Amino acid sequence: MLTSKQRAYLRSLSNKLEAIFQIGKGGINDNQLKQIDDALEKRELVKVHVLENSFMDTRAVCNEVADAIGAEPVQVIGKKFILYKESKENKTIDLRQAK
């Protein structure tokens, strides 16, 4: 569970990130979950865009993806959301800096 200061720190890091995944009207599938999980292992922080043609609520999609892959939701804003998951081998984000 992230503290509010850690969440704020991660939000500041995510400002410069581009959304690298898109979720459309087809919803979420196992392949997308695996790709998002692999990207989190590499980057620890990813931004996902829910397309306009998707009939799913962005917050619901964020929570569903986070639960499925064991990630922490950082922020949901508009049609985008940010996920964080600590990497096992490629640690680049130090949450101790969030003070």
Residue, then its C-alpha position, 0 to 999 in steps of 0.5 A: m500500500l502506497t502512502s500519500k507522499q509516495r503516491a505524490y512522488l510517483r505522480s510527479l515521475s509520471n508527468k513526463l511519461e507517455a501512455i504505452f498501452q491502450i485499452g479499447k472496446g474489446g476490454i482487457n485480455d490476458n495478453q494485455l495483462k502480461q504485456i503490462d506486467d512485463a512493462l512494469e517489471k522493466r519500468e516500474l511505472v506505466k501509463v495506460h490510456v482507455l480509448e473513447n470507444s471503450f464502454m468501460d469506466t477508467r477507474a474500474v479498468c485501473n482497479e481490474v488491471a491492478d488486481a490481476i497483476g498485483a500492481e498499485p494504482v497511482q492515479v486515474i485522471g480522465k481516460k488515463f491511469i498510472l500503475y506502479k509495481e516494484s521490480k524484482e530485477n530492475k529497481t529504478i524508483d526509490l520510494r524512500q525519496a518520497k518525504 
